[in-house]
Amino acid sequence: MSAVSIWEVEIKAALGKLAVVGGELLDGVRDAGFEIIDITGDDAVAAARLPQLHGDPFDRMLVAQAQRRGLTLVTRDSAVAAYGVPTLV
């Protein structure tokens, strides 16, 4: 799981737009056995160089990370498919 996803969920929780069950997302992610993918400088460059097909910078970072690492994104956002990255709905 990308640190980007954790960051985005925590921002939404802080704004009251989303409730984090149990209150500790990061602990839950770790306890579930997920590996956390850090944001690297190379990820930042790749995300910044993506075409502006999607307006959400969090999603563009996830696309860049998936492209660089050969990963599949789990998303219901059909706009992500425009980048040609494999997705799982």
C-alpha angles and dihedrals in degrees: 000000000000121000083228091068092048090049093050094048092048091050091051090047091051090052091051092245094115136028117222107215109233090008097252111087096169093052090048092051091050094044090053089058098248119153112231115227111213123217110251132194089251089054090052092052092046092049093048091051095052115108113259094254090132125040098210113092091200090058092046089053090050089050092050092049092048092048094048094048100036092243134150119238119225104216145131090210105111092192089072090067089070087076092059094238116144112257136192117205 
